[in-house]
Amino acid sequence: MLASTVASTGALAGAKDESAAAWLAPKWFNEWHDGLANKGLNFGATYIADNIANVSGGVKRGAIHFGRLDLSVDADLDKLVGWTGGRFYANAFVIYGQGLSRNYVMNLATISEIEALPDQRLYNAYFEQSFFGDRLNIRAGQQAADVEFFDSQTDDLFINGTFGWPAIKASNLPAGGPAPPIAVPGIRIKAALTENITAFGAVFNGDPSGPGEADPQLRDHHGLAFRVNDPPWVIGQVRFNYDIDIGGRPLAGNFTPGAWKHYGSFDSQRFTAEGLSIADPGGSGVPARLRGNYGIFAVIEQVLYRPPEVKDNSTSASIPGVTAFGRIASLRRGNGLHADFKHRA
């Protein structure tokens, strides 16, 4: 798969304002919120809505409106109780409306990254502990993999599901793997090996919602399945940050190779249990069982241009300029190669 996309942004990097807009909340509310945040307890609410339509192709034409409210609590345990390096984070989704992909297009990667079945569901709920001045960070609890693994900062600009959790993982892991709207119990370790090299490793429960014929989101109703006994899914990657001199100024880039392995059993997509092709009319049609599944992947990002007035040197998508990024992945046993390359300006 090969794709390219262009987008534009005029946002400038700066401190994140956690306060609600003046027209949305009174001054006393912002003062109360900021006071709690300064003491280590930060409550958040983010609302996203999509109004999109299918005008050609798919299974039917039509327009939809759907949305997601994300409610979160972020506790800095150092400020709250003096627990150095400790943090607790949890968030929940309130999802409503019909998705365009599920009801009108029936495509593989959802048109909107927030598309999901209507529900009120717990997403993340984890404890995090930092050591050695945050050079080592361990996270345990219910969490997703898509924010840190096989991800780039540049793809945050786009709403299409292709730019989030890649289809090659969503299509080859039970229930799509630990990605929105389903998170699973797991342990993640992040280690800053040098100033420019960071290693990530994680082990997740391998089946977010368990066996069954119903939609995985229904089997993990409200995000409360908390499954821990399924064969595990393990993933690791190493990120290399660097600068390249382009036009007389250093421009940031990064390269992140990685690999994953699932220890469960999977149906062969090519052969029956008798060794015949699945497509052979003389075969049983019963797929052979394969022990485990694995793959490799890589992500690259490179800033190509920043306006002279921009001093920040990072790959952040919020900074004006031109950035190119690409992702590539391969699966076991000749299951094919999947790649997507994008750039934004």
N, C-alpha and C positions, 0 to 999 in steps of 0.2 A: 504494500500500500504506500502510495506517495502522495503527499498533500502539501500545499503551501497556503499560507494565510497572511494577510497584512492587516494591521490595526494601528491606531494612533492614540497617543495619550499626551496630555499636557500637564499631567500631575508632577509635582516636585516633591522630592524626598523631604521628610521632616518628622518631627515628633508626632507620634500618634495621639490624637485627641480622643480620649475615652468618654468625654462628656457628651450628653445629648444636645442636639441643636436647640438654640434658645426658643425657637418657635414650637419645638416638640415637648419640652419640659421646662417647668419654672426654675428660677435661679436656685431656690432652696433645694430642689431635687438634685441638681448638679453638685451643689456644695455637699449635700449628704453623701452622694455617690463618691465624689472625689475624696471625701474624708475617710470613708471606709476603705477605698483603694490605697490611700496613704498608710493605713493601718494593716494592709495586707489582704483585704477581702474585696475582690473586684467582681461585681455582677455585670453581665453583658446581655444585650439583646440585639440580634441582627435579623432583619426581614428582607427576603428576596422574593420578587414576583416576576413571572414571565408571561408575556402575552405574545404568542407566536402562532403561525398558521402554516398549514400544508396546502399549497396551491397547485401542485403538480406531482404525480407519482404517488407511491405509497399504496395503501389499501382503500383510502377514502380521503376526501377533501374536508377541510374544516379548520376552525381556529379554536384555541383554548386559552384559558387563564388558570394558572396554578402558582402556588407559592410555598415558602418554607420559613417558619419562624424558628430561630436558633437562640435558645436561652442558655446562658452559661454562668458558672461560678469558678473563679480562679483564686485560690488561697495561697498566699506566700506565707509558709509556716514559720519562716525566720522572723518576719514582722509580727505575726500573730502570737506565736508561743515561744519564740527563741530557738526553733529547730533549724539550725544552720543548713542551708542547701535543700530544704524540704519544700515540696509543692504538691498541692492537690488540685486537680482540674476535673470538671464534669460539665457536660452539656447535653441538651435534649432538643429534639426536633418536633415541631408541630407542622405537619405536611397536609396540604389539602389540594383538591383539584385533580383533573385528568392530565396525564402526560401525553405529549404529541407522539412520541415514538411508540409507546405501548398501544395507543388507540387509533392512530392514523397512518403511521409510516411503517412500523414493524421492522425497523433497522437494527443493526447489531449494537452500535454505540449510540447511546441516547443523544438526542439533539440538544437537550438541556442537561447540564451537569447536576441539577437539583431534582431531576425527575425521579419520582418514587411513588409507591402506593400511599394513599391518604392514611395517616396514622399519627399517633403521639408516641414517640419512641426515644428511649435513652440511647445516646450515641457513645461518647467518651465518658469514662469514669476511672481515672488512674491516679496513682501516687508516683511522684518523681523525686529522685534524690541526686544531688550533684556533689562531686568530690573534687578536691585539688583545684579549687578556683574555677569550677565548671569545666575542667578539661575532661572529666569523666561524668557521664550522666546515665542513670539507670531509671527506666520507667516500667512500672508494673500495673496491670489492670486492664480494663476493657479499653481498647484503642484501635485505630485504623492505621493502615500502612501507606495510604496514598499521599500523605503530606510530606513524608521524608524519603520514601523509596521510589525509584524510577520516576522522579519528579524534577521539574525545572521551575525556576521562579517566573520565567517568561510566560509559561502557559497559564498563569493566573489571570491573564487578560481576557481569556476566551471562555465562553459559556458552554460550548459543545462538550459532550461527554468524552470525545476523543482526546481532549487536551487534559483530562484528569487521569483517572485510573485507566490504563491502556486496555484496549479490547482483548489483546493477547492474553492478559491475565484474567480479566473478567470472564472470558470464554473458556478458560482452561483450569480454573480453580473451582472447587465446590462452592455453590452459592455466590460465585463471583469474587470470592476472597474478601479480606477485611478492608472494605471501602464503602463510601456512602451508598445507602443509608445504614449499612450494617457494620458494626465494629465487633471485635471478639476479644476474649482474654488473651493476653500475651505479655512478653517481656522484651523490652528494647534496650540495647546498650549503644551509647554514642561516645566515641573517644576521639579527642583532638590529639592526634599523634605528633603533629608539628603545627606551626602557624598556618600552613597551607594544605595540610592533609588531615582528613577526618574520616574515621571508619564508623560504619553503622552495622549493627547486627540485631536480628530479632527472631524470636520463635513465637508463633501464633497457634492457637487451636485451629486445626486444619479444615473444619467444616463449621461455618458460622451458624447454620440453622438446622443441621442434622438431616437425616434421610427423609424422603417423602416426595409425593407428586405435586403438592401445592407450591405456590410461589415461595421462594426462600424468605421473603419479607413477611409472609404470613406465618411461616414456621418459626421465625424468630419474632413472635408477636411482641410489640412494644420494646424490642431490643433487650428483653429480659431473659433470653435463653441461657446465657452464661455457660456455654458448653466448654468443657476442659478435657474430655476423655477421648476425643477423636485423634487420629494420626496427625502429627504436627506439620505445619508449613514453616520452613526456615528460609530466611532471606538475608543477604549481606551485600554491602557495597562499600567502596572507598571513593571519596570525593577529593579530587586534586584541583585546588584553586591556583590560578596563575594570572599574570598580566602579559599582554602583547603590545608592543609599541606600534601604534598605527597613527600616522600623520603627526608624529612628534609628541604624542601623549600616551600614557599607559591605559589600556582598556582591559577590563576584567573578563575572565572566562573561567570555565570549569569543565572538567571531564570526570564522569562518574561511571566506572564499570561495576557490574555486580552479577550475582547469581542467586538462584533460589532452588529449593527442592521440596517437594511434597511427598510424605511417606505413606500416603494412602494407596488404594488400588483404583485403577481407572479402566474404562472400556477402551479398547483399541478403536481408533477411527479408520483403520485400514483393513484389518483381518478378522475373520471369524475365529471361533475357538478351534476349528479344524484346520486353520492356516490358509483358508481361501480368502479371496477378496470379499469385502463386505458387499460390493456391487455384483458379485457372481450370483446369478439366479439359481445355480445349483447348490449354493451354500445354505447353511442353516439360518444365516442372518444374526446368529448370536455372537456378539463381539468377544474376542479374546480379552482376558483380563491382564492388565499390565501392572507390575509392582512399582509404584512411585511414578513421579513425573518431575522433570527438572528443566531449567532453562537458564540462559544467560542474557544479559541486557547491558546497554550503555546509554548514557545521556551526555550530550555536549551542549554548552551554551557559550556564545562569544559575542561580546559587545563590539559593534562595528563603528559606531559613531555616537558621540555625546556632544551637545552644543557647548561652545566655549565657556558659557557661564555656569555650567553644571560641574561641580568639583567632586561630587560623590563618585567613587570608582567601585561599583559593584554591578551585579547582573539583575538588580531589583527591577521588576516590571513597572514600578511607579515612577521611574526616572525617565525623562524625555530622551529620545535617541533611537538608534536602530540596533536590534539584537537578533541574532540567528540562533536557533536551537534545533536539535534533532534527537530522536530516540530510535533505537534499534534493538530488536530482541529475536531470539531463536529458541525453539523448543526441541525436545528430544525426538528421536526416531523419525526424522524426516517430516515432522508435522508442519514444516514450512518456516518461512522467514517473514517477519512483520517489521516494517519500518515506517516511521513518519517523520518528516522534516518540515519545519515551519520557520518563518521569520516574522518579525514584527517591526514596524517603524513608528 
